[in-house]
Amino acid sequence: MSLRNLVTLLAVFGTVLLGLWTATLNTDQVTFRVPGFPPDEVQTSLWVVTFLAILLGVLGTLLYTVLLSSKAAFMRWRRKRVDLKTAEDTELIQLGLAAAVRGDHQTALQQFEIVLQKDPERLSAWIYGGNAARALGNMEKAIEMHMRARGVAPNGSDVHDELARDFAVLGKYARAVGHLEQRLSVNPKGDLELFARMRDLLAAQCLWDDACDAQGKHIKLLHDASERRDAEALARGLRLEKGRALMEQSTMEARQEALSIFASLLKADPQFVPAYLLQGRARFDDGDVDGAVNAWTKGIAATRSLELLNELVTHYFEAGDPEQAIRAFHQSMELITGEDGRAARLGLALLYSRLEMIEEAKAELEHLESEVEFSPTVTYHLAKLSERQGENETAAKRFRQIIQAASLLEPIYCCEHCNANHPCYVMHCEECGRWGTVVLDTSEELQEVEAQAVRAPRI
């Protein structure tokens, strides 16, 4: 019994005793009438009437106290049951999450469904269940469960996040963006992750202007200088894609706008190789051949890029001017040094070979062979030249040297930011999402001979 109830009972008994004592002091007769109950009049002592009035008051107080105590006891019982049920459901949810971490998404989904059978309003179970269904590839069920979660919490950020992921998996990027925008309407300030996801979804739809806007909002929320630089580099990549999309429209106005974009990108980052590439191509498409050559040449001088050199040489070769192609190689090799410089000389040797300038090609390759570690590519092309000159024994010897390294004959491109390998040059690395970081990997292929080192040929 609570102290409050004890005090109440003591007060009631004290009141009853006081009432009895007071009633015994009033023995006079009174007429007592109760409306609607016969007889109309009852003769009784005054103390009886006083006692009855006090008794009714006491009984009313006791009844009120009992009701309050019963209600409190009922609420405690009900809370205890809810807490027990919540604890059981929470345990099932924890088991489901543990199964999901193990990769057992089927068991996880079953645990969440058990919770929902007991409590259809359990928001977390709907969300986690939908996530498990998505992991199982059952997108119909995933969307259904997340939609049920939306019914429980229409403005829930987590709900719209998961629905956006569902529709992104299905390739319905517009609907995915719509759900992220609903989340943004609840919290207009947004966050880094939200704007990054919107940027990627908009970019997947080639909505470059909107993607740039999303990335701009993402950048404003960054405070770390390093992260901000990376984000700004990504923003330049999005603008580059906008320029490339404009080039595909094949109109004068679109190409001029694209050229304006490329010029602004190069002003912000003079080392941005893809902008030089596309600037030259846009000018070439516009009929400005000299402008295209100047763009590529300027890019080579600024970046020492082998890809720009390849673009320039390919242009001259296709234009039927091999002498200019050779001159471009010689001019570029004065700028490009180290491993890339040796790669440029290898390209010159291969150009000589295509032009049937066998002696020049062989001299260039032999010069390279003396400067680098064993190179299957150099050795292979020397073997082919020996074969064309009828030196079959020499050619056979060289071929035997490269049999074990035949897989290295194809060029390898590597991302300088994340080290991902690519079979050919690409402007955009899909692994890390950066533009202009993919270069020809010459680190293993054309290593400089160590000073005073003597190495046996690899057979």
N, C-alpha and C positions, 0 to 999 in steps of 0.2 A: 504494500500500500504506500502510495506517495505521501509525502509530508503535507501536501495541499489537501488531499482527501482526508487525512487524519484530522487536520485542523478544522475542516468543514464539519466532520462528524461531531467533534467536540463542541463546536459552536451550535450545532443542532440540538444536542442533548442539553447543553446549557440553556438554550432558548426554551426547550420543553419544560425543564425544571422551573425556570423563571415564570413561564406561563402558568404552570400548575399552582405555584405559590401565589401568584397574583390572582388567579381565579378563586382560590379559597377565601380571599378577602372580599369577594363580591358575591354575596349570597342572595341578593335581591332577585325577585321574580320578574321576568320580562316576557313579552309576547314575541315569538319568533315566527316570521312568515317566509315561506319559500314559494315564489311565483310559479303557478302551474302544477303544484303538488298538493293534493288534499292531505290532511285538512288544511284549510287556509291559514289557520293560526295554531301555534303550538306554545303552551305555557311552560317555561323552563327557567332554570336559574341563570343569572348573568354569567357565572363562572363557566357554565357548560358552553354557552355561546362563544365566550372568549377562548376557551380551550379548543373548541372545534376550529375556530379561525386560525389559531396558532398551529394546530395539527395539520391543517390543510397547507399552510405555508411551509411547514417543515417537510411534509411529504413531497411537495413540489420541488423544494430545494434538493432533497435526496434524489428524486427522480432525475433532475437535471444533472446532478453530479454523476449518477450512474451512467446516464447517456453519454456524457463527455468521456468518462473513463472507458466505456465500451467502444466509442468511436476511435479513441486513441489506440486502444488495443487492436482494433480491427485494422487501422492504418499501419501499425507496426507489423502485423501479420502479413498484410498485403505487400509491404515493402520487402519483407524478408523473402516472400515467395518470388517477387520480381527480381531481387538481387540474386537469389539462387538460380533462377531461370537465366538471368543475364550471364552469370558466371559459367553456367553450362554451355550457353551459346558462344561465349567468348572462348572457351576451351576448344570448342569445335572449330571456330574460326582460326585459332592458333594452329590447330592440327592441319587445317586446310592450307594455311600459309606455309607451314613447314614442308608439306608435300609439294607445293608449288616450287619452293626453293630447290628441292631435290629433283625437280623436273617431272614429277608424277602429277601432271595436271588433271588427269582423270579422277584420281583419288581426291584431289583438292576440290574439284567441282562437286563431287558427291558430298563432301563435308559441308560445303556452302549450301547445297540444296537441302540438306537435313535441317540446317539452321532456319532456312526460309520456310520450311513446312511448319515449324514451330512459331516463327515470328516473321510474317510476310512484310513487316515494316522495317526490317533490319537493313539499313542502307549499305553498310560495309559488305554484307553478304552478297547483295546484288552486284556491287562493284567488283569484288574479288571473284565472284562466280563468272561474271562476264569476261574478266581477264583470263581466267582459266580456259573458258570456251574459246577465246581468241587464240590462246597458245596451242589449243588442239586443232585449230583451223576451222572450227565451227563458227563462222562469222555470223550466220543467221541467229544462232543462240546467243552469241556475244552481244549483238545489237539489241536483241529482245531483252536480255537481262539488264543492260545498261539503260534501256528505255524505261524499264520498270523502276530502276534507281532514280531516273529523272522524275518519275511520278511521285516518288517519296520526297525528293529534294529538287524542285524545279530549277533552283538557282545554284545548285551545288557545283563548285569549281571542279571537283574530282570527277563528277558525272560527265561534264562537258569535255574534260580532258580525255577520258576514256572513249567517249563517242567519237571524238576527233581521231583518235588512234584507230578505231574500228574502220571508219570510212577511209582513212589514209591507206590501210591495208588493202581495202577493196579498190583503191585507185580513184575513189570519189573525193577528189581533193577539194572541190568547191564546198561540199557538205562538211568536210573536216574543218575548213576555214570558218564556215558558218558557226560551228560549235565553239571554236576558239573566240570568235567575235562575241558570242553570247557570254562567255566567261569574262571577256574584256568589258562588256557592258555592266557587269556586276562590280568589277574592280578596274575602273578606267586607267589607273596608273600602270597596270600590267606588271610583268616581271621579265627577267632575262630569258628564261626558258620559254615563256609564252611567245615572245616576239621572234625567237629563233625558230620555233616550230612553224609559226605563221610564214616566216621568210622562206623556209624550205618548201612548204606546201604551195606557196604562190609561185616559187621558182619552178616547181614541178609542172605548173600550168603555163609556164612561160609568160607569166604576168610580171615582167621585169620591173616596171615602175612601182607596182604595189610591193614587190619583194624588196626593192631598194628602200621604200618608206618604212617597212617593218624592220629592216636592218638598221636604218637610221635611229629608230626608237630603241633598238637593242643597244646601239653604241652609246646613247645618252645615259643608259643605266650602268655603264661600265665605269669603274674607278681605277682599276689596275692598268698601268700604262702598257704593259706587255699584251694583256688581253685586248686592250683598245686598238693597238697596232694590228693585231691579227684580225679583229673585226673590221677595221677599215680596209685591210687588204681584201677581205671577203666582199666588202661593199664594192670595191673596184672591179672584182670579178663579175658581180651582178650587172654592173654597168657595161662591162665588156660584152656580156651575153645580150644585153639590150641592143648594143651596136651591131652584133652579129645578126640578130633577128631583123634589124632594119636593113642590113645588106641583102638579106634574102627577099626583100620586097621588090627589088630590082627597079626602083624608081629613083630619079635624080634627087628628089627631096629627101627620101629615106637615106640615100648614100651620103648626102651632105650632112644630115643629122648624125649619121654614124661616124663620119670623119670628125665632126665636132666632139663627139664623145671620146674617140680615140686620142685626139689632141689633148683633151683635158686630163685623160688618164695618164698620158706620158708626162704632162706637166707636173702631176702629183707624184708620179713614180717613173723616173727616166729609165729604170731597169726592167720595166714591164714588157717582156718579150712578146706576149700575145697581142698587145696593142700595136706594136710595130708590124707584126705579121698581118693583122687585119687592116691596118691603115694602108699598107702597100696593096693588099688585094682590093680594097675599096677604091683606091685611086686607079688601079688597073682596070677594074670593072667600069669606072667612069671614063675610060679612054685616056687617062693621064699616065702613060707608061713611064715617062721620066720621073713623075712624082712617085710612082710605085718603087722604082729603082732607088730613088733618093731616100725613101722611107726605110727600105731594107738596109741600104748602105749605112745610113745614120744609126740604125738599130745595132748593126754589127759593131760600129765604132763605140757605141755606148755600152753594149752588154757583152761583147765577144761571144755572141750566141751562135752555136753551130747550126741551129735550126734556121736562123735568119740567113746564114751563109748558104745553106742548102736551098732555101727558097729563092735566093738571088741566082745561084748557079742553075737551078732548074729552069728559071725563067729564061736565062740566056740560051741554054741548051735547046729548049723548046722553040725559041725564037730563031734557031738556026745560026747562032753566033757563038760557036765554041771558043773562039779566041777570047771573047769577053768573059766567058765562064772561067777560062784558065787565068785570066788577069784578075778576076775577082778572088780566086783562090790565093794567088800570090799576094795581093793587097791585104787580104784578111789575115794571112799567116804572119804578117808583120805586127798585127794587133793581138792575135790569139796565141797564147803561149801555153807551156805546160802540156798536160794530158790532152786538153782540147785542141791545142796547136798540132799535136801529133795526129789527132783524129782528122783535122782539116787536111793535113798532108796525105793521109790515107785516102781521103775523098778525092784529092787531086790525082793521086796515082790511079784510082779507079776511073776517073774521067779520061786520063791519058789512055787507059786500056780500051775504053769504049770508042775512042777516036782512032784506034789502031796505032797509037804512038807507043809502040812496045818498048823501045829502049828507054824512053823517058819514064814510062810507068815502072819498068824494072829498076831503074836507078833510084827512083823515089822510094820504092818498097824496100830495096836493099839498104838504103840509108836508114829507113825506119827500123829495119830488122836489127841493125847494129846498135840502135839507141834504146830498145825496149826489151823487157822480158819476153819469153816465148809468147808469140801472139798467133793463135790459130788462124785469124783472119789474114794477117800479113803473109804468113806462110802459105795459106791456101791460094791466095792470088799470085804469089810468086810461082807456085807450082803450076798454076794455069798458064802463066806467061811462058814458063820453061816448056810446057807441053806444046804451046803454039809455035815455039821456036824449034821444035823437034828435039829438045833435050829431054828425052823420055826418062832416062835413068835419074837425072836430077829431079824431075817432076815426081817420079815414084818415091824418091827418098823424102821429099817434102810432104807428100800425101801420107806416108807412113807416120810422119811426125804428128799429123793432126787428126788421125783416125780417132784417138781417144778423146779428142776435144772438139769433135764435129758439132756438138750441140752449142758451141759458143760462136758459131759463124754468124748468127743473126744478131743484130744490134739490140742492146737492152737499154731502155730508158728508165730512169730512176727519179723519184720525187725527192728533192733536196729537203723537204720539210718533214716527211714521214717515212722516207726510204722505201715506199711502195714501188714495185717494178711494173713496167708497162711494155707491151710488145712494140709500140710505136709512139711517136710524139703525140701528146695530147695537151691542150691548153689548160684543161681542168683536171686535177687529180681527184678521182672519185673517193679515194680512201680518206684523205684529210679535208677535202672540200676547197683546196686553195687553187688559185689560178697562177700560171706562169712559173711554177716550181719544178716542172718536169724537164730533165735534161738528159742528154746522152751519157750513159754510164761508161766512162773510160778508165775507171779506177783500177780494174783488174786487167783490162785488155791491153793497155798501152803504158805499162809501168816503166819508169826509167831504170836503166841498168845501174846497179849499185856500184859506187866507185871501187876500183881495184878488185871487183869480184869476178871469179871465174866459175861459170856454170856449164854443165854438160847439157847438150841438146836433149830434149825429151823425145823419146822414140815411141 
